[in-house]
Amino acid sequence: MNNTIKFLKKTVTVQPEIGLILGSGLGVLAEEIENPVKIPYDEIPGFPVSTVEGHAGQLVIGTLQGKQVITMQGRFHYYEGYSLERVTFPIRVMKELGVKSLIVTNAAGGINETFTPGDLMIITDHINNFGDNPLIGPNDPAQGVRFPDMSTAYNKKLVKLAKEVAHTLEIPVKEGVYVGNTGPSYETPAEIRMLRFFGGDAVGMSTVPEVIVAKHCDLEVLGISCISNMAAGILDQPLTHEEVIETTEMVRANFLSFVKEIVKEMN
């Protein structure tokens, strides 16, 4: 961690206040950042490397809507073979650099049958279905408490702001519970029926570990899912990563407007 922080502080002069994690097909937001400093993950000491198509694999640091931001243009996943501690390492780095709030985005499969591909969903809660937790192991009290409270994992003030922004911009949004699975295989129709029974509205292979660590180190979190496809068994068609990328491209304009305005209005 120390070498990572030293390297980034030497490379970047601004102090970011908002962190953003951009999921599959959503990295285009990083291209909106002004005066960007782009640092490939493989150049950062201690950083993992993203291996997923649709993830640029770099930090982009600069100004967005008048706010200093640090953006992960592509994230790390458990299914890539990284431990959850490694997957969430960038959240610890953001905190050390001065970040106070985190916006985490993802592409997700729709479990709720009222959803349609292309919908944007504000995450109100999540279900950790990884069978693992990034906080397992020794706890450093300097980073957070041993047993962090997850009853408000997604900050109510930021959820309210996101809903107000969506109304102002006339962008229709859903709200719901995100289920985090390990992947990389998509779920079976039986698994989707189970997750719906448990209260899930959307499912994906990320986000939950990052949010757990963000809460552990006292960051305010907003989560946004792009419903890129309907989950297995809802529509009679195979699931592919190409469909995920195509759908996120389709909602590009709404996604950009939505997140940029949220950033602009954040205190």
Secondary structure, DSSP 8 states (H G I E B T S, - for coil): -HHHHHHHHHH--S--SEEEEE-TT-GGGGGG-EEEEEEEGGGSTT-----STT---EEEEEEETTEEEEEEES---GGGT--HHHHTHHHHHHHHTT--EEEEEEEEEE-STT--TT-EEEEEEEEE-SS--TT-S---TTT--SS---TTSS-HHHHHHHHHHHHHHT--EEEEEEEE---SS---HHHHHHHHHHT-SEEESSSHHHHHHHHHTT-EEEEEEEEEEE-BTTBSS---HHHHHHHHHHTHHHHHHHHHHHHHH--
